[in-house]
């Protein structure tokens, strides 16, 4: 992890909220795509050695993503994300709930509010996760959410570095052909 980039992870039991602020050395459009395109999401959205497998994703208001985090042994932990608001390249909101393989949600879920901003070539992602119940939030933390999400964001940082390098190489090759 790049120690020069901002990273905060705060749990507020009084408001039943988890706040994650993470800066990435990548342009906004690339970070946005990493959160909104399933073919990129599945490359980082699980703590190693787990992987992410999206069954389907319809990124629009009222649309859903149904996916599993898959263990190395093949165990699957399914979840549903329903998009409630989208402001392209700046913000989207969703309701996240664990589910069974047949898409039956385990309620209550949590409300996620993701904000994106770019300054000086770095993109900051601010994720606020509200839980209706303190018990659910405490269970989420007890199950290792803090450590798991930190690992997941490290996966994203590695992927963004690779994707940025590939993009630079493609642009360099394109300019050399001109």
Steps between C-alpha positions, in 0.01 A plus 500: 500500500622849419549661842474850350134449410218578741332207670250523787269235644266619776224315684240718673271289719287800597396559137532131397729613219831386356694766310781409263700768320760371255717684251631333183776612263274468197270721297134527598357329191712189562403479870133554410517218245661274761192542719236489227608242240467133599797384292724733705315458834552125494876551480519668843172486699600228751778460754767259377496203467124539440377614157190681378259352247221721363201305373345819359529876540272773368658829608202736489258638758284204602754260348682233694824313530478139619837354582687252716826513683656159439750331732797300366302186597202616293273618784279786382368796702235676289389865519261733321567867437208714383590840357281778642674809359768569238674828414757397237864523607415666834265286709286192520296345776394143553338267746718196568367177652638151534289244317472133419587358156136550393513877565298494822645787706591473866356817646577752625762616258715811511485829309817593313577853378810519277648837402780553248721807451827569322773746584856520364477165323380311808144377555341488843219256569288569808276208602242543773321181608191542719355204686142509625600291797802530727494120537539457121788746488675331792451158336643637173808631686531177701496298175814688390353773280767751600795277414327354194404836350849638561642200311243547225597866456866394481396265217341800329814710544710226334249463215479876441881516478497224238211653304660847508829359370318314222315816402823702492667233286207497256508880473877494448468238224217696338708821502798318348282379211386853418 
